[in-house]
Amino acid sequence: MKRLLATTALMLAATATPALAQPAAAPQPLPAKLPFSPSVRVGDILFMSGQIGQVPQGMDKHQEGFDAAVKGAMDSIGKILKDNGLGFGHVVKCTVMLADMADWPRFNAAYLPYFEGKHLPARSAFGANGLALGAPLEVECIAAFK
């Protein structure tokens, strides 16, 4: 893990110019009004934007209910990974933002099956006030091409 972190730091330092960052494959084009890419590849690292579990009909609403939002967010992450030739086993770091920290155990229960118990990435979590579209959670991940 120390070697991966050192390698990641060196790669980021060596490729820090915006011209080298490439938008990665996206599961669906984002509406022009949103000022971000679903994911960006820098060298062998894939940075994914936070996912809130949008409803299938559009990007302007999130899933109703906490469990549906977790599933929607994690499924979106899975789709971005798949579109880039990766899977959850390539995820090295996740950041979880929860509107209510009391939902922490429910989040963990829904999150764990995506990693099949074989590989758990490093993870940070914090309570957040005012997530996009009033979502109950947001999950962003970093994956490494191996």
HUWO-V469177 format. One record per run of one state. SS is the DSSP state (@ for helix, = for strand, . for the rest). FROM is the first residue (numbers start at 1). TO is the last residue. If there is no record, write none. Layout:
ss->SS from->FROM to->TO
ss->SS from->FROM to->TO
//
This chain:
ss->. from->1 to->1
ss->@ from->2 to->14
ss->. from->15 to->17
ss->@ from->18 to->20
ss->. from->21 to->21
ss->= from->22 to->23
ss->. from->24 to->38
ss->= from->39 to->42
ss->. from->43 to->44
ss->= from->45 to->48
ss->. from->49 to->50
ss->= from->51 to->51
ss->. from->52 to->53
ss->= from->54 to->54
ss->. from->55 to->61
ss->= from->62 to->62
ss->. from->63 to->65
ss->@ from->66 to->83
ss->. from->84 to->87
ss->@ from->88 to->90
ss->= from->91 to->98
ss->. from->99 to->100
ss->@ from->101 to->115
ss->. from->116 to->121
ss->= from->122 to->127
ss->. from->128 to->131
ss->@ from->132 to->134
ss->. from->135 to->136
ss->= from->137 to->144
ss->. from->145 to->146
//
